[in-house]
Amino acid sequence: MRSLKVRFALLLGSTAFLVVLAAAGVLWSIAAAESTIDRTLAAQRRLELLAELSGRLTQFGLAAVETVGNPDGQPEALAIARTNVDRALTTVDEALAATILATNDPLDRTQYAARTRPMSQIRAARVILDRQVSQIERRTDPESRKNAIQGALNGFGAMTGQPLSFLIEAERRTMVLGSEQAGALSRRLRVAAGLAVLLALGIVLVLYRSVTRPTLARIEAMRKAAGAIGGGELDTRLSVATRDELGLLVANFNRMAARLSRREGRLAADRAALEDTVAARTADLRAANERLEAVDRSRRRFFADVSHELRTPLTVILGECDLATRPSARGVEYGPVFATIRKRAQRLKLRVEDLLRVARSESGQIELERRPVSAVAILAEALENAGSEAARRRVALTLEPGDSDIEILADPEWLRQVVESLIDNALRHAAGLTRVTVALTSAGGPNGARANVTISDDGPGFAEAEETLFERFRRGEFPGEGGFGIGLALARWVIEHHDGAIRLGRGENGRGARVTLDLPVLDPAGQQNKGRETRESAA
């Protein structure tokens, strides 16, 4: 056999044949045992019925003697005994008829059919005795009645004794025969089981020696060779002894080992080259990282130095402006002039403060003081601070507070500065601007109720991609005034530290710019009650 498929097919076929043969033997044994047991149990059942019939006949004879010997006794005793005898005869007849219908052996049917004749004799004896009792009851002489009933009982016993004995003996022989058949069947099954075991062991031994053991030995050799190759012995080879599937597998295994050996050599060379490359690139990255760290330190130092250097003279300028705005002794008012100077200096101070905030935010020195505050109050204060600049630019600045006030957990100074910065961005960068609207709304979300603050205008909108505008020191190509490029970056930092989000977009009909601040609401239920009370008081 040159193919493993043929060998394993033979192995599986032999196993299936043994299984089918064993199953057939077991089924035949079960059927034979059931047949023998059924016949024995049926014979035992009929024997019990015949014993009951014998007792009923005896009771019938005693009832007949009692009826004849005691005319004044209970006449229904004989009728009850007669009914019991008839019922017992019917039961025995039904058992014999069921046995005849159940058997398939013609000889058994003949034997069981022959037993109906003794039953007829017993039934006839019962009828004769019943008739004789009726005749004896008409006699008046007690002695004559006694002699007559004795003769009738003797005749009844003679007519029923032999048939009943014949039936009982026949059923007893049937039980003995069933027991003998069961013993013989058991002996045959033991012999057959022993022969089947010997046959199965012989077939299994032949198949093991011819199919299983050679195949397992070759597979074990391949396992050891694979383990050797896995351990680094790439020169391991196997001999191709056959041309079956395992022989082809062994040949492929040898070719695979040869290829692995060649690739191992190439891999060692490539590994050495890669290590050299990684070392060179690591040195370059280390140098670049050092340069970036130096640049970053310089940038932070620049912001800190600029902030501190500009903050001191601005503080002095603001102080002098405050002194100059007081009425002079000579009656000359320099208030409007110094007010303009103060306004410009204040804007410059705000820019310096922005630079300082950027430097502190990068170093992690800013700590927010969050507390429950009114969103409408913060927005109103921001619009009031930006009102003069909007009026100077002839831009309508509108607040839409919504249906009710919303309480949020925030740092009011930082949040106000963010809104002022966004309004200021719109005023400075949007050419042809006519209005800026600040709206407050509330909405539900997966993380609870949210407060949305929207700053929108009717200008040309954003000129660059949204994400690039959030980069620090990013200055877009706006047609308006320039700035430091830190307003949106600082706004995003503040809003994110308030557990919120900031989004840029277009206004209605695709015109204008829109900045949305998404902040968590402190207590939605409380806000609804507060809004309801406000509306009721207003009404």
Backbone hydrogen bonds, N-H to C=O, Kabsch-Sander energy under -0.5 kcal/mol:
donor,donor_aa,acceptor,acceptor_aa,energy
7,R,3,S,-1.5
8,F,4,L,-3.0
9,A,5,K,-2.3
10,L,6,V,-2.4
11,L,7,R,-2.5
12,L,8,F,-2.8
13,G,9,A,-2.8
14,S,10,L,-2.6
15,T,11,L,-2.2
16,A,12,L,-2.7
17,F,13,G,-2.5
18,L,14,S,-2.5
19,V,15,T,-2.4
20,V,16,A,-2.7
21,L,17,F,-2.8
22,A,18,L,-2.8
23,A,19,V,-2.6
24,A,20,V,-2.7
25,G,21,L,-2.4
26,V,22,A,-2.5
27,L,23,A,-2.6
28,W,24,A,-2.6
29,S,25,G,-2.5
30,I,26,V,-2.7
31,A,27,L,-2.6
32,A,28,W,-2.7
33,A,29,S,-2.8
34,E,30,I,-2.6
35,S,31,A,-2.4
36,T,32,A,-2.4
37,I,33,A,-2.8
38,D,34,E,-2.8
39,R,35,S,-2.3
40,T,36,T,-2.3
41,L,37,I,-2.8
42,A,38,D,-2.5
43,A,39,R,-2.3
44,Q,40,T,-2.4
45,R,41,L,-2.4
46,R,42,A,-2.5
47,L,43,A,-2.4
48,E,44,Q,-2.1
49,L,45,R,-2.1
50,L,46,R,-2.5
51,A,47,L,-2.1
52,E,48,E,-2.1
53,L,49,L,-2.5
54,S,50,L,-2.5
55,G,51,A,-1.9
56,R,52,E,-2.4
57,L,53,L,-2.4
58,T,54,S,-2.1
59,Q,55,G,-2.4
60,F,56,R,-2.2
61,G,57,L,-2.4
62,L,58,T,-2.4
63,A,59,Q,-2.4
64,A,60,F,-2.0
65,V,61,G,-2.2
66,E,62,L,-2.5
67,T,63,A,-2.2
68,V,64,A,-2.3
69,G,65,V,-2.9
70,N,66,E,-1.7
73,G,70,N,-2.0
77,A,74,Q,-1.1
78,L,75,P,-0.6
79,A,75,P,-0.7
80,I,76,E,-2.3
81,A,77,A,-2.3
82,R,78,L,-2.4
83,T,79,A,-2.4
84,N,80,I,-2.3
85,V,81,A,-2.1
86,D,82,R,-2.2
87,R,83,T,-2.4
88,A,84,N,-2.3
89,L,85,V,-2.5
90,T,86,D,-2.3
91,T,87,R,-2.2
92,V,88,A,-2.2
93,D,89,L,-2.4
94,E,90,T,-2.4
95,A,91,T,-2.2
96,L,92,V,-2.4
97,A,93,D,-2.4
98,A,94,E,-2.6
99,T,95,A,-1.9
100,I,96,L,-2.1
101,L,97,A,-2.1
102,A,98,A,-1.9
103,T,99,T,-1.7
109,R,105,D,-2.1
110,T,106,P,-2.1
111,Q,107,L,-2.4
112,Y,108,D,-2.7
113,A,109,R,-2.2
114,A,110,T,-1.8
115,R,111,Q,-0.5
115,R,112,Y,-0.8
116,T,113,A,-1.5
117,R,114,A,-0.7
119,M,115,R,-1.0
120,S,116,T,-1.8
121,Q,117,R,-2.1
122,I,118,P,-2.3
123,R,119,M,-2.2
124,A,120,S,-2.5
125,A,121,Q,-2.4
126,R,122,I,-1.9
127,V,123,R,-1.7
128,I,124,A,-2.6
129,L,125,A,-2.6
130,D,126,R,-1.9
131,R,127,V,-2.2
132,Q,128,I,-2.8
133,V,129,L,-2.3
134,S,130,D,-1.7
135,Q,131,R,-1.9
136,I,132,Q,-2.7
137,E,133,V,-2.0
138,R,135,Q,-1.2
139,R,136,I,-1.4
145,R,141,D,-2.4
146,K,142,P,-2.5
147,N,143,E,-2.4
148,A,144,S,-2.3
149,I,145,R,-2.4
150,Q,146,K,-1.9
151,G,147,N,-2.1
152,A,148,A,-2.4
153,L,149,I,-2.5
154,N,150,Q,-2.4
155,G,151,G,-2.4
156,F,152,A,-2.5
157,G,153,L,-2.8
158,A,154,N,-2.2
159,M,155,G,-2.1
160,T,156,F,-2.0
161,G,157,G,-2.4
162,Q,158,A,-0.8
164,L,160,T,-2.0
165,S,161,G,-2.4
166,F,162,Q,-2.5
167,L,163,P,-2.4
168,I,164,L,-2.5
169,E,165,S,-2.6
170,A,166,F,-2.3
171,E,167,L,-2.3
172,R,168,I,-2.3
173,R,169,E,-2.5
174,T,170,A,-2.0
175,M,171,E,-2.1
176,V,172,R,-2.5
177,L,173,R,-2.9
178,G,174,T,-2.3
179,S,175,M,-2.3
180,E,176,V,-2.5
181,Q,177,L,-2.6
182,A,178,G,-2.3
183,G,179,S,-2.2
184,A,180,E,-2.5
185,L,181,Q,-2.8
186,S,182,A,-2.4
187,R,183,G,-2.2
188,R,184,A,-2.5
189,L,185,L,-2.6
190,R,186,S,-2.1
191,V,187,R,-2.1
192,A,188,R,-2.9
193,A,189,L,-2.9
194,G,190,R,-2.3
195,L,191,V,-2.5
196,A,192,A,-2.6
197,V,193,A,-2.5
198,L,194,G,-2.4
199,L,195,L,-2.6
200,A,196,A,-2.7
201,L,197,V,-2.7
202,G,198,L,-2.3
203,I,199,L,-2.5
204,V,200,A,-2.8
205,L,201,L,-2.5
206,V,202,G,-2.3
207,L,203,I,-2.6
208,Y,204,V,-2.6
209,R,205,L,-2.4
210,S,206,V,-2.0
211,V,207,L,-2.8
212,T,207,L,-1.5
213,R,208,Y,-3.2
215,T,211,V,-1.6
216,L,212,T,-2.9
217,A,213,R,-2.3
218,R,214,P,-2.0
219,I,215,T,-2.3
220,E,216,L,-2.5
221,A,217,A,-1.9
222,M,218,R,-2.0
223,R,219,I,-2.3
224,K,220,E,-2.4
225,A,221,A,-2.2
226,A,222,M,-2.6
227,G,223,R,-2.3
228,A,224,K,-2.2
229,I,225,A,-2.3
230,G,226,A,-2.6
231,G,227,G,-1.4
232,G,229,I,-1.7
233,E,228,A,-2.4
234,L,232,G,-1.7
236,T,233,E,-1.3
241,A,239,S,-1.0
248,L,244,D,-2.1
249,L,245,E,-2.3
250,V,246,L,-2.6
251,A,247,G,-2.1
252,N,248,L,-2.4
253,F,249,L,-2.4
254,N,250,V,-2.3
255,R,251,A,-2.1
256,M,252,N,-2.6
257,A,253,F,-2.4
258,A,254,N,-2.1
259,R,255,R,-2.4
260,L,256,M,-2.6
261,S,257,A,-2.0
262,R,258,A,-2.1
263,R,259,R,-2.8
264,E,260,L,-2.3
265,G,261,S,-1.4
266,R,262,R,-1.9
267,L,263,R,-3.0
268,A,264,E,-2.1
269,A,265,G,-1.7
270,D,266,R,-2.6
271,R,267,L,-2.8
272,A,268,A,-1.9
273,A,269,A,-2.1
274,L,270,D,-2.8
275,E,271,R,-2.5
276,D,272,A,-1.9
277,T,273,A,-2.3
278,V,274,L,-3.1
279,A,275,E,-2.3
280,A,276,D,-2.2
281,R,277,T,-2.9
282,T,278,V,-2.8
283,A,279,A,-2.0
284,D,280,A,-2.1
285,L,281,R,-2.9
286,R,282,T,-2.5
287,A,283,A,-2.2
288,A,284,D,-2.7
289,N,285,L,-2.8
290,E,286,R,-2.2
291,R,287,A,-2.2
292,L,288,A,-2.6
293,E,289,N,-2.7
294,A,290,E,-2.1
295,V,291,R,-2.5
296,D,292,L,-2.7
297,R,293,E,-2.5
298,S,294,A,-2.3
299,R,295,V,-2.5
300,R,296,D,-2.5
301,R,297,R,-2.5
302,F,298,S,-2.3
303,F,299,R,-2.4
304,A,300,R,-2.6
305,D,301,R,-2.8
306,V,302,F,-3.0
307,S,303,F,-2.6
308,H,304,A,-2.4
309,E,305,D,-2.9
310,L,306,V,-2.3
311,R,307,S,-1.8
312,T,308,H,-1.3
314,L,310,L,-1.5
315,T,311,R,-1.9
316,V,312,T,-1.8
317,I,313,P,-2.6
318,L,314,L,-2.6
319,G,315,T,-2.0
320,E,316,V,-2.5
321,C,317,I,-2.4
322,D,318,L,-2.0
323,L,319,G,-1.7
324,A,320,E,-2.5
325,T,321,C,-1.7
326,R,323,L,-1.2
328,S,332,V,-0.9
331,G,328,S,-1.2
334,Y,332,V,-0.6
338,F,334,Y,-2.8
339,A,335,G,-2.6
340,T,336,P,-1.9
341,I,337,V,-2.2
342,R,338,F,-3.0
343,K,339,A,-2.4
344,R,340,T,-2.4
345,A,341,I,-2.8
346,Q,342,R,-3.0
347,R,343,K,-2.0
348,L,344,R,-2.4
349,K,345,A,-2.7
350,L,346,Q,-2.2
351,R,347,R,-1.9
352,V,348,L,-2.3
353,E,349,K,-2.8
354,D,350,L,-2.3
355,L,351,R,-2.4
356,L,352,V,-2.4
357,R,353,E,-2.5
358,V,354,D,-2.4
359,A,355,L,-2.2
360,R,356,L,-2.4
361,S,357,R,-3.0
362,E,358,V,-2.1
363,S,359,A,-1.4
364,G,360,R,-0.9
365,Q,360,R,-2.4
366,I,360,R,-0.6
370,R,368,L,-0.9
371,R,410,A,-2.2
373,V,408,I,-2.8
375,A,373,V,-0.5
375,A,406,I,-2.8
378,I,374,S,-1.8
379,L,375,A,-2.3
380,A,376,V,-2.6
381,E,377,A,-2.2
382,A,378,I,-2.1
383,L,379,L,-2.4
384,E,380,A,-2.1
385,N,381,E,-2.1
386,A,382,A,-1.8
387,G,383,L,-0.5
387,G,384,E,-0.6
390,A,386,A,-2.0
391,A,387,G,-2.5
392,R,388,S,-2.4
393,R,389,E,-1.7
394,R,391,A,-1.2
395,V,390,A,-2.9
396,A,434,T,-2.6
398,T,396,A,-0.6
398,T,436,V,-2.6
400,E,438,V,-3.2
408,I,373,V,-2.3
409,L,520,P,-0.5
410,A,371,R,-2.1
410,A,408,I,-0.8
415,L,411,D,-2.6
416,R,412,P,-2.4
417,Q,413,E,-2.3
418,V,414,W,-2.2
419,V,415,L,-2.1
420,E,416,R,-2.7
421,S,417,Q,-2.5
422,L,418,V,-2.2
423,I,419,V,-2.4
424,D,420,E,-2.8
425,N,421,S,-2.4
426,A,422,L,-1.9
427,L,423,I,-2.3
428,R,424,D,-2.4
429,H,425,N,-2.5
430,A,426,A,-1.6
431,A,429,H,-0.9
433,L,430,A,-1.0
436,V,396,A,-3.1
437,T,456,S,-3.0
438,V,398,T,-2.9
439,A,437,T,-0.5
439,A,454,T,-2.5
440,L,400,E,-2.6
441,T,452,N,-2.3
443,A,450,R,-2.2
448,G,445,G,-1.6
450,R,443,A,-3.3
451,A,519,L,-3.9
452,N,441,T,-3.1
453,V,451,A,-0.6
453,V,517,L,-2.5
454,T,439,A,-2.6
454,T,452,N,-0.6
455,I,515,V,-2.8
456,S,437,T,-2.5
456,S,454,T,-0.6
457,D,513,A,-1.9
458,D,435,R,-1.1
469,L,465,A,-0.9
469,L,466,E,-0.9
470,F,467,E,-1.1
471,E,468,T,-1.3
473,F,485,G,-1.6
474,R,471,E,-1.5
474,R,485,G,-1.2
475,R,473,F,-0.7
476,G,474,R,-0.6
478,F,476,G,-1.9
480,G,429,H,-0.7
481,E,428,R,-2.3
490,L,486,I,-2.6
491,A,487,G,-2.2
492,R,488,L,-2.5
493,W,489,A,-1.9
494,V,490,L,-2.2
495,I,491,A,-2.6
496,E,492,R,-2.5
497,H,493,W,-1.6
498,H,495,I,-1.1
499,D,496,E,-1.5
500,G,495,I,-2.1
501,A,518,D,-1.9
503,R,516,T,-2.3
505,G,514,R,-2.2
507,G,512,G,-1.4
510,G,507,G,-1.4
511,R,508,E,-1.7
512,G,459,G,-0.8
514,R,505,G,-2.3
515,V,455,I,-2.2
516,T,503,R,-2.7
517,L,453,V,-3.2
518,D,501,A,-3.4
518,D,516,T,-0.6
519,L,451,A,-3.0
519,L,517,L,-0.6
521,V,449,A,-2.0
522,L,407,E,-2.5
523,D,407,E,-0.5
527,Q,523,D,-2.1
528,Q,524,P,-1.9
529,N,525,A,-2.0
530,K,526,G,-2.4
531,G,527,Q,-2.8
532,R,528,Q,-2.3
533,E,529,N,-2.4
534,T,530,K,-2.2
535,R,531,G,-2.3
536,E,532,R,-2.3
537,S,533,E,-2.4
538,A,534,T,-2.2
539,A,535,R,-2.2
